[in-house]
Amino acid sequence: MKYMLLIYNNPATYENWTEQERAALFGEVDAIMQELRESGEWVGGEGLADASQAKTIRVRDGIPTISDGPFAEAKEQLAGYLTVECETMERAVDIATRWPDARYFAMEVRPVMSQNGTEQ
């Protein structure tokens, strides 16, 4: 089963961290990613550009409205994602629990759906 782990954070928080604190966080991320590669659970993932570069599109009555920025008023924003292939939701939750952003902000775990609407 594939799961998408969505990473939420607040970039302003990291601005107050020292270079050493940021390096420690990224060291943790690197270690988890290496573990997932070795176990064969790593499928992929990327960081996302700052929410200020996002566009939100809503179509109502056939008329599109395009606005700048994230879709919700929030300090926390979707900052990246990773996709893992695990035996169970519990394992995906375990991985998300260990991801550093979960300690400071939030992680969301969702099963990935195939094109026919079933979970992969």
Number of C-alpha atoms within 10 A of each C-alpha: 14 22 26 21 23 18 24 20 19 18 14 10 12 12 10 10 11 10 11 9 12 13 12 13 14 13 13 14 16 12 11 18 19 13 13 17 14 10 11 12 18 19 15 13 15 10 11 14 11 15 16 9 10 14 13 12 12 13 9 8 6 7 8 10 10 11 12 12 14 18 14 9 8 8 12 18 20 19 18 17 19 18 21 24 22 19 12 13 16 11 14 23 17 11 17 23 16 14 20 19 18 15 11 12 14 19 22 16 20 15 19 18 14 10 8 7 8 9 13 13
